[in-house]
């Protein structure tokens, strides 16, 4: 049974800076996965619903990208990933760190406030894999796992790391700080699990044990910091409900629908364990908790099978993971801040996961240097005041897996592609053109949240305006690599 703070007590707590911060990032879980936001989902999420009832739920929050690594980069740096060398896709297997060593991160912000920092879970932002005989390598056969592993969370400023990097990619090992807990001696076979690649594996590795072990480590970290009376920031990038779809034995069959549905229930349980740990240590009232996700729900959830079981995780949104449409990047964003955020409130303010850096800095009373968090805006005004006189963002930029853009201003959204830019057909501009679709899409989300009516022909001036504003935003900050956005299909007046 979860022992959570009574709502009346939450509201009565004094307003002050939080002593601790917990940021939980689920993996492949769109807004409609939360029962509180979409009762038609058909799956209970009691712990997440309770978190929402004790804080604020943002209904128009967006991951920086519709896939994994770019969003994680933006969350930890407050900078859109498309400003880096990663213009599309994700960090590849055995890839080097995406975060530059000199860049200020969320962990650095927490250190300025005197907090100990830990990242427990999925990293997927690159490592410096050690090569036998010295140096680093991106070739699996050359890696010496007995040597310290460079890069990763420690290089990004965290005091402690524990995780398995990417749950469906090799190496299948636990990494603690900068070393492997056990050397890989076997090989994960391909084809045994959905989305799992073959590769080096430690003996008796269990995919079903990953989420429970990460959860246990988070609980122990909270306990240890509380007992040491040491303020902390815990970043918990979950491995679920992403592939491998591998619920632990306790949750297998619990939904009565599918393995994926079981895994989603286990994801909610894991969040509940973290919240329970805060309660048990008596520090929930001095801890800021943020729960969100790196992108929308993946088609690997098997929407057809879920539907047969009465489960709908898509809701009113078009598309899914990887897509430029809302289903690709509209995600849950729950904030519990006792004494500051009124329990059970909701906000329709458009925000982005890049905003976490400025928000945490604001909450902790840390001033960000001018050369960091370039795309981050504090959402503290919305948390404290609810409805705002002016939007927090002039523009929010979304990015698909294929590197296609959408720009958002108020209810208006302009997509610089004719299709999804991701995994849902039509995926490419060529496929959209073949289907007779224009190479730009303009939607008004207030009247058309499902993005069914392209208003480009009737409102060409709005497309031109948004494109010009986007161009200025892109050019307002430094961008690494080629200026690939110059190849976008720019609208012209009268189109």
N, C-alpha and C positions, 0 to 999 in steps of 0.2 A: 504494500500500500504506500503510495507517494504522500509524504507529509509536506504539503506546500503551505505557504503563508496565506492566512485568511485575507480575502480581498479588502475587508475593512481596515485591517492592520496595514496593508500595503499603502492604502490611500493616506493613512495617518502619519506615516513616517516623515521625518524632517527632510527638506530639500537640501542636498549637499552633494559634493562630488562623490562618485562611487569609489570604493576602495579597491574593488576587483572588477575585471571585465572578462566575460566569456562570450566568444564568437563561435557559433556552430554553423558550419557550412555543409548542408546535405548535398548529395550528388545525383543529378538527374531527377528533379522533383519539382514540377510546376505548381503554380498557385492552386490549381484545382485538386491537388492531392490532399489539401487540408480540408477536413470535414467542416470546420467552422466557416470556411470561405465558400465551400461547395458541398452542401449536404447531399447533393446528388452523386457524390463520389462513390458512395456505397461502402466505404471503408472507414472505420473509426480511427481517429488520431487523438485520443483523449489527453495525452501529455502536451501536445502542441496546441490543442484547443484551450487547455488550461493556461498555458503560457500566454496565449492571445487574450484570455479573459483577465489576466493580471497585468496586461500592458496594452500596447498599441499594435494594431495590424495595419500595415501599408498594403493597399490593394493595387497599387500602380508602381510596383518596384521592379527593377530590371537588372539582370546580370549584364555585365559589360559585353559579353559574347554569348552566343548560343551553344558554345562548347566549353570544355573544361579549363585548360591551362590559361587562356587569355583572361577569363574571369578571375582566376586565382591571382594572377599578376595584378589586375586592377584593384582587387580587394586589399592586397598587402601593400600597394604603393600609392593608391589614389590616382593612378595614371592609366588611361586607356592602353590596352596592350597593342592596339594597332599603331601606336606611336613607336613601338619597338621594331625589331627585325622580324617579329612574328606577325605577318600580315594576314595569314589565314591558317586554319587548322590548329593543331596543338603541338606541344613539345613532344618530339618523337622519342621512341625507345633509345636509351643510352645517350640522350641529348644533353648538352651542357646547360648551365644555369641561365635562365631568362632574365632574372633580376640582376642588374649590374651591382658589383660589390659596394660601390659608392652611393647607391640610391637609398634614401631614407625609407624605412618600412614601418608597418604598424608596430612591430616589436620595438623599433627605435623610439617611437612615440611613447610607448608604455615605459620604456627605460627612463625617459625624461621625467616621468612622474614617479619614478622609484619602484616600479613593478617588476617582479620576476616574470619571465615569459616562457611559455612552452607551446610547441606545435605538436599535437598528437593526432596522427591520421595520415591521410593521403596528401603527398606533397605535389608531385607532378609538375614541377617547375624546373627540373633539370638538376644534374649533379656533375661533379668532376670525378668520373670513375677512375680509380687508380690502375695504372698499368704496371705489370710485373717488370721490375728493372727501373722504374721511375717514370714520371710524367703521367698524363691522363690519356684516355682512349674512349672512343665511341663504338668499339668493336667488342662484342660480348666475350669472344674467345680470349681476349687479351687482358681481361679484368682480373686483378688479384684482390679477392675479397678479404684477405688477411690484413690489407693495408687500410689506413684511414681513408674514408670517402669524403672528398671535398665538396664544396658548394652546399646545396641544400639549405635547410632551415637555419642552421648555425651561421652560415655565411650571410643569411638574410637578417641576422640580428637576434634570433631566438636563443635563449639560454639552454633550452632542452628540446630534443626532438625524439619522438618514437613513432614508428610507422612502417608501412610496407611500400611506400612510394606510390605505386599504381596497382590496385588489386588484381587487375586482369592482364598485367604485363609482367614479364620477368625483370629483375630477379625476384623469385618468391622467397624473400627473406625478411626478417625483422631488422630494421636499422635503428640503433639507439645512438643518438647524438651523431657521431661520425664513424661508426663501425658496425659491422654485421654481427648480430648476436651469435649466429652459427653459420658456418661456411656451407654453401650449396654443394651437395654431393650427388643429387639426383636431377631428374628432368621432369618438368610438368608436361604431360602429353597434350598435344593439340586435339581439339574436337570433343573433349570430355565435357567441358562446360561452355555455355554460350558466351562468345566474345573473349575467350581466354586464349592467349598466345602461348605456344610452347616455349620453354626456356629453363635456365638454371633454377633449382629449388632445394631448399634445405630439407633434411629427412623428416618425414611424417608431417609435411606442411598441410594444413587444412584451411581451405577457403571459407568453410562454415565457421571457423573459429576467429576470423579476422575482426569482425565487428564487435563481438563480445570482448575480445582482448583489448581493443582500442577503448571501448567503453570503460572497462575495468581500470585501465591506465589513467583515464581522465578522472575517474572517481578517486583513485589513490593520489593523483596530483593535487586535487582540491583538498583532500584530507591533510596531506603533508604540509601544504602551504598554510592552511588554516591553523594547524597545530603549532606551526612555527611562527604564527602571527605575522606572516609575510604577505603583503598584497601582491596580486598576480594578474596577468593576462593569459588566458587559455584560449588558443585557437584550435578548434576541433574540426578539421576538414574530414567529414565522414566518408566512408567508402560505399555507402548505400544511399538509395536503392539501385545504384549503378551495377552493371555486370562486373563480376560474375554474380548472377542471381543465385545466392547461396545462403538462404536463411539457416540459422542454427537449428539444432534438433528440437529445441523448445518451441520454435515458431513454425516448424514444418507442418503444413496442413491446418494451421490455426484459422486462416481466413475462409477456408472451404472454397476458394476460387482458383488460386494459382500460386506458384512459387514466388512470383513477383509480388503479389498481394501480401503473402506472408512476410516477405522481406520489407515491405513498406510498414507493416505492423511492427516489425523488429526495429526499424528506424525510429519510430515514435517511442518505443520502449527505451531505446538508447538515450534519446533526449531526456526522457523522464528520469533515467538514472543519474544524469548530470544534475538536473534540477534537485533531485532528492539528496544528492551529496551536499549541495549548497545548504539545504535545509538542515540536514543532520549536523553539519559543522557550525550552524548558527550564523552563517554569513550571507544568507539570501538577501537580507534587507540592505546590504552594502555592496551588492554586486549588480552591475549592468549586464544584462543578457541580451544578445542579438542572435536570432535564428534566421537563416536564409538559405539559398541554394545557388549552385553555380550555373544552372540553365534549366530549361523545361524538361518534361518527362520524355524519356527515350522511346522510340518505336519498339525497342527490344523488350519493352514491358508487355508487348502483344496486346494491343488495344482491343482486337477482335475477341480474344479469349476472355479478357476482363469484362467486356460488354456482355458476353454470354453469361457471366456470373453476376450481372447487375452492377458492375463497377464502371464508372466513367471518370477518368483522370484527365480528360481534355477540357471539359467544361465548355464555355462559350468561345474559347480562343482558337484561332486557326493555326495549324501547324504544330510542330513538336520540336524536340531537341534538334539543334543545328540550323533551324530555319530563322529567317529574318522576321517572319510573322510572330505575333504575340506569344503563341504557344512555345516558341523557341527560347524566350528570355523573360517573360513575365513570371516572377517567382515570389514565393512567400517572403515576407520580411516582418518579423515579430520583434518587438523591443519591450523588455520589462526593466523598468528603472524605478524602483520603489521610492516614493516620495516626490517623484518628478512627473512620471507618466501616469495619467489617470487610468485606472483599470478599465478594461473592456471598451477601449476607444478604437476607432478606425480612422484612417487617413487615406484620402484619394490623391494625395500629393505625389506627382511623379518623381521618383528618386532612382538612384543607381547604386550598385554595390561598391563602386569607387568612392561613394560617400562615407563608407565605414571609417576610413582613416581620419577624415576631418571631424566626423562625429565623435569618435573616441577621443581625439585630441581635445575637442571642445569640452567634452564631459570631464576629462581629467585636468582641465585647466592648462593644457600645453599649447603653446603657439607654434604653428607649423612654419618652418622656413619658407621663403618665397620660391625656392627651387625644388620643392617637392609637393606631392599631392596635387599636381596641376589640374586634375579633372575631378577633384573631390570637393564636395560642399557639405557642410554640417547640416544634419537634419534636426539638430537640437531645437531650433525654433518651432518646428512642427510638433516635436515631442512635448514641448512645454505649453504651446499655445493652441495646438490643434489646427484650425483653419487659419490660413495666412492671407495677408493682403496682396502679396506678390509671390509668384512661384519661386522656389528655391533655385531652379535651373532655367536658364534661358533656352538651352537645348540639351537633350540627352541623345547620345549616339549609341546605336545598337549595331552589332556586327555578327554576321552569319559564319558558319563553318568554312564557306568558300571565299570569305573575305568580302562579302557584299554588305553594303551599309544601309541603315535606315536612320533618319534624323527625326526627332520628336520635339515639338514645341506646342504646349497646351494640348488640345485634342487632335492636332494635325500631325500626321506621320507620312514622311516621304521615303519610299524604298528605292534605292538606286539599282534596281534589277527588275526583271519581268516576272520572275518566279520566286521560289522560296530562298534561293541562294544557299540551300542546305541539302536536306535529305528527302523532302516531300516534293513530288512531281508538280510542276516542272522545276527541276533543280537548277538548270543553267539558263543563261540568257538565250543561248541558241535554241534550247528546247522550248522556252517561252515564245520566242519569235516564230518557231515552227507551228505553235499552237495559236498563232495570230494575236498574241498579247503584246501590248506596248512594253518598252524597256524600262518604264518607270511606273511606280504605283503610289497613288496618293489616297490616303484614307482619313476620315474624320472619326476618331475612335469614340467620341461621345454619342454619335448617332449610329455608328457601325462598328461596335467592338469586335465583331467577328471578321472584319476586313473583307467584306464580300463585294463592295462597290468601289471601283477605282474612279476617283473624281478628277483624274488628270485632265480629261477633255473639257470639263466644265469649270475647273479652277486652275488653269495653267499658271496664273499669276502667283498663287500660293506655292506651287512647286518651285517656281523661280526664286521666290523669297526664301524658302527653306534651304534651297541649294546654295544660295549666296551666303546665308548665315552659317551653313555648315563649312563652306570653304574658308570663311574667316576664322572659325573655331579651329579648324585643322592647322591653319597657318599661324595661329597665335602662340603655339608652343613648338618646341623642338620635336622633330620626328626623325627616327633612324631609318636609313635605307632609302630606296627609291620612292619618289612621290607618286605612288601607284594610283592615288585618287584622281589624278589628272586624266586617267583612262575611263572614269565613270561616265555614264550617259547623262550629261548635264542637260536639264530642261532649258528651253528658250522661250521668251515671251511670244505668245501666239501659237505655241505648239498645241 
